[in-house]
Amino acid sequence: MPGDLQDLITALLAKRPDDRPASAAEVYAGLAPHLPEPDPGLAVKRTPPEDPRRPFLVPQGPMPL
């Protein structure tokens, strides 16, 4: 395991909060060099909801089994 990745994991598991990364952005910065490049073919285009007040529409009626 690369040393910088091991250091990040050790910091994430630190007992004292002051020894842990301060934000998710800090964790991402430590992980970024070890992540593969994103595949643009896998991106999913999302359309906005019809009614912005109800972003998640719940189906009505009995649940199918």
VENSULZI-V499093 format. One record per residue. N is the residue number from 1. RES is the residue in one letter. SS is DSSP state (hx for helix, st for strand, lp for the rest). OMEGA is omega as a letter, one per 20 degrees, with the letter a starting at -180 (NA if undefined). Layout:
<<N | RES | SS | OMEGA> <N | RES | SS | OMEGA>>
This chain:
<<1 | M | lp | r> <2 | P | lp | a> <3 | G | hx | a> <4 | D | hx | r> <5 | L | hx | r> <6 | Q | hx | r> <7 | D | hx | r> <8 | L | hx | a> <9 | I | hx | r> <10 | T | hx | r> <11 | A | hx | r> <12 | L | hx | a> <13 | L | lp | a> <14 | A | lp | a> <15 | K | lp | a> <16 | R | lp | r> <17 | P | hx | a> <18 | D | hx | a> <19 | D | hx | r> <20 | R | lp | r> <21 | P | lp | a> <22 | A | lp | a> <23 | S | lp | r> <24 | A | hx | r> <25 | A | hx | r> <26 | E | hx | r> <27 | V | hx | r> <28 | Y | hx | r> <29 | A | hx | r> <30 | G | hx | a> <31 | L | hx | a> <32 | A | hx | a> <33 | P | lp | a> <34 | H | lp | a> <35 | L | lp | r> <36 | P | lp | r> <37 | E | lp | r> <38 | P | lp | r> <39 | D | lp | a> <40 | P | hx | r> <41 | G | hx | a> <42 | L | hx | a> <43 | A | lp | r> <44 | V | lp | r> <45 | K | lp | r> <46 | R | lp | r> <47 | T | lp | r> <48 | P | lp | r> <49 | P | lp | r> <50 | E | lp | r> <51 | D | lp | a> <52 | P | lp | r> <53 | R | lp | r> <54 | R | lp | a> <55 | P | lp | r> <56 | F | lp | a> <57 | L | lp | a> <58 | V | lp | r> <59 | P | lp | a> <60 | Q | lp | r> <61 | G | lp | a> <62 | P | lp | r> <63 | M | lp | r> <64 | P | lp | r> <65 | L | lp | NA>>
